[in-house]
Amino acid sequence: MKIAILSRGPRLYSSRRLREAAVQRGHEVRVLDTLGFALVVEQHRPALLYQGRPLSRYDAIVPRIGASISFFGCAVVRQFEEMEVYTLASSQAIGVARDKLRTIQLFSRHDIGFPPTVFVRDASRVHEALAAIGGTPAVIKVLEGTQGVGVILAETVESVQAILETLQLARQNVLLQRFVAEARGRDLRAFVVGDRVVAAMRRIARPGEFRANVHRGGRTEAARLEPRYADAAVRATRLLGLEVAGVDLLETEDGPRVIEVNASPGLEGIEAATGVDIAGAMIDLLATRARAAAAATVTALPGVQALPAPAPAPTRARDVFTGQRRGASRRV
């Protein structure tokens, strides 16, 4: 199987591990810079250029789309979808997971717990907004932050108002969320692959910090999830339409509270903490799903004969035997 890993950093741990796992399983794999693509949108003939050259056919892709390139990255993934290339994370699911408000709006209609949250634009209405979530202290979150960036603990009404005004001047959409003091600077990261949690770790914030993210200096340890926590992680992942996700949960007296679902979760911290070959599990799932999708594509409905797609007529600029433009760069 020919696999592309879409990543801005081929030397990053997650990219390297995914490539290694694919090679170990006999797949042909390349790490392609997401920003190196150009989308060719043409009726019935979607295509991609990579670094100026036509992209060859791939069987499947693993998108690793960072928050800073969400719009373009999702467009690239969507173009692969238009070209009927299987993707481990759909463009729609990535977009939904990246939007914290949309995520909890979906959760609110299902039995998935999360801290009470308010979305407010008018900083003068802070008192009413805080009253709706139980007052201060409160957690302020920008809608598309990752790795703990854009997450602030505000202790007073005045600090909440000042932070809101500052973030809104920077054109950031902001959520106010109840601070769960009983979590004590600890959370759980459950790594979901398919329909199960393959690994879990507990993250513990460094002294003086309430965010337990590894990128914020938190330490990690392997964790064994209670069934209700594993179930919440899997259901949250499936609800967003994802096949793979890192689900962050708080441990409370009332059970699991989901605080984030990451569509491109890092592998380094959790593989080191647990010793689990998560990259291998992802590639195994990718191969299984891609083969099933390919089989479904070529299987015609009972009693209906599928007609082959008409071949494009050669033009003067194309070679009539190969279909390639004379003098064009070879495919990558």
N, C-alpha and C positions, 0 to 999 in steps of 0.2 A: 504494500500500500504506500502511496506517495502522500506525505504529510507535510504541511507547512505550519510552522509555529509563528504567529504574528506577534512580534515583540520588538520594542525599541532597544532592548539590551541583550544581545546574543550572549554576553558574558555573565549576565545575571544568573544567580544560582538556579532559579526556577526554570529559566530557559534552557540552561545546560542540562539539568536533570531530566526535563521532558525530552530533550534531544537524545540523551544517553538511553533513556528507557525505550524510545522508539527504535533506535539502532539495535539495541539488545534483542528486540523482538523481530528483527529482520525487515523493518520498514525503511523506505527511503525518506529522509527527512531533511528539511532546510529551515533555518530560522530567518525570517524575512522582516525587515524593518517596516512597520505599519505605515510610516510616513513616506516610504519609498514608492507607494502605489499611486497610479493615476487611474481613474475610473472612466471607461469608455462606455457611454450610454447610447446605444443604437437599437432601433426597433428589432426585436427578436434575436439580437446578437450582442448581448452584454459581454464585455471583456475587461481585462485588467492589464495595465502596463506596470512593469516593475523596473525601476531605475531606467525608464525610457524604452524598455524592450517588452515585447508581448510575453505574457506569462503563460507558461505551459500548463497542461492539465494537472490538477491535484485532486486526490480522492477525498481529502478531509483537511480541516484546519483546526488549530487550537488557538483561539484568540486570547491574547494577553493585553487587554486594552486598558491603558492607564487613564486616570481621571482627567489629566491635562489634554488628552486628545480624544475625548469621548465622542464628539460629534463626527469627526473624520473617521475615527476607528470604527464606529458603528456603520458608517456609510460603506467602508471597505468590506466589512463582514456581510452587509446586506448585498453587496455586489457578488460576493462568492455565493450567497444563497440564490441569487438570480441565475447564476451559472450552474446551479444544481450541485454545488460542492457541499458536502456535509460539514457542519460546524458544531463543535462541542458546546458552544454557547451561541444562541441566536442573537441577532442584532437587537431584537425587541427585548429579550430578557436582560441583556446587558444594560440597555437604556433604562429599563424599569428599576433594576437593582441599583443603578447609579443614583437614582432619585430617591432620597430618604423619605420624602413626603408621600410619593406614589407608593412606595413599599408599605408604609404603615397604613395607608388608606386601604390597600388590599388586605392587610392583616386584620383590619378592624371589622371586616365582614366574615372572618373565619375565626376559629378557635386557636388563635396564636397570640400569646400574651406579649405586650410591649409596654414600656413606661408611658403614662399619659403625656400627650404632646399637644402643643398649640402652634399653629402657623400664623404669624402676625406680621403685618407690614407697617402698621401705624405705631410708632414707638410711644406715642402719648397714651396708648391703651395697654401699657405694660401691666398696670395693676390688675385689670380684669383678666388678662391673659395668665398672669401668675396665679391668680385665685383659682382658675380652672384646673391647674395642675398641682395645687397644694402649696403654693407660695415658694419662698426661697429657703435654701439655696436651689438654684435651677441650672440645668445644663443647656448651654446654647450651642447649636450645631448649624453649620452651613450645609446646604442641601447636598452638595457633591464633594464633600471632604473625604479623605481616606487616610489611613494610618495614624488616626488621632489628630490630624491637622484640621483646624477649624472647629475643634470641640473645646469649649471653655466652661469652666465652673464659675458661676456668679453667685456671690454670697448675699447681696443686698438688692433691693429694688432699684436703687440708684445705679449700681454697677450694671445690672441687666439693661437698663435704659441706655446708659452710655455705650455699652458694647453693641446693642442693637443699632443705635444711630450710626456708629462708626462702620459697622459691617454693611449697613444699607447704603451709606455714602460710597462704599466700594462696590455697590451693585450686587451684593450677595443676598440671596434669599436665605432666611434664617428660621430654624425651629427652636422652640422652647420646650424642654422636656423635664419631667420630674426627676430630681436627683434621688437615686436609690442608695441611701446611706448604708443599708445592711449589706450591700455588696462589698464594702470595705476595700475599694480599690482592686478588686479581683473580678475577672470574668472568665468565661469558657470560650474557646474556639473549637467548634466542631467542624471537621472537614468532611463534607458530603460528596460522595461519588456515586452517581446513579441513585439507587433507592436505599442507601445505607451510609452510616457514618463510619468511615474507614480509620479515622484517628481523631483524637481529641486531646487538647492540652488546656491547662489552667494558666492564665497570665496574671501576674502579680505586679502591681505598680511599684515603682521605686518610692522611697520615703518622700513625702511632700507632694506627690503626684497622684491624681485620682484616675488618670488614664492608664490602663494596663497594657497598651500596645507595645510590642517589642521595639518598634521604631521610636518610642518615647522612653526607652530605657527599662521597660518591664522585663521581669524574668519569667521563665516558663518551666512547667513540669508536666509530665504526662498525666492525663486524667481519665478516669473511668466514668462514663456518663450513666446516670440513672436512665431507665427506659423512657420516661416522660421527656427528658431533655433531648435525647437522641431523636425521639419522635417529633418534637417541635422543630428541630433543625432540619430534618428531612422534609416535613410538611412545608416549612417556610421556603425551602429550596424549590420544591415542586410547584408551589403556588406562583412563584415568580417565573416559572418556565425554564429553570436552569437544570443542567445535568450535574454540574460541579459548582460547589460554593463553599466558602468559609463563612460559617454562621457564628456570630458572636452573641453569647447569652449571659445574662446576669442570673445569679442564684438568689432567689428570694423565698420568703416563707410561703408565698402563694404559688411557687413553682417557677418555671423558666420564663424569662422575659427577653425577647429577641431585641437586640439593639442595632444590629447591622447584618446585612447579607452581602458578602463580597463576591462578585462574579469573577474576579481574577485574583484569587487568594495566593499569597506567597507560600512557598514550600519549605524554605530553609528552616525557620523556627520550629515548625511542627514536625518535620522529619527528624530534626536533631533531638527534639524532646521525646519523641515516641519511637523512633527507629523504624517506622513504617515506610514502605516504598510507595508513597502516594503517587509519585510521577508514573510508576508502572501501572497502578490502578487506573489512572486517568487515560493512559494510552490503551490499555485493554478495553476500557469502556468505549473509547473513541473508535477502535477497530470494529467492535461488535455493532455499535450503532451505525457506523458508516456502511458496513456490509449489508445490514438490514435495510437501510435507506436505499442503497443501490439496487437490491433485489426487488424492493417495492416499486422502484421507478420503472424497471424493465418488465414487470409482470402486468400483462394486459387484463382488463376485466373479462370475466367469463362470457364467451360468445362474441366478444368484440376484438377485432384484429387491429392492433396498433399500426398506424401508417408511419413510415420513416419520415423524418423531417427532410424537406427538400434541400438539396445542396445548393449553395449560392453559385450563381453563374459567374465564371471567371471573367475578369475585365482585362483590359490591356495592361494594367499595372500589375496584374497577378500572373504567376506562372500557372498554366493550365494543368500541369501534372501535380504540383505540390500545393497549390493554393497560396503560397507564400509570396509576398511582394518581393520583386527582384531588388536585391541590394539591402533588404531589411535585415535588422539584427536578429540573431538566433534567439529562440525563446529561452526563458530562464525558469 
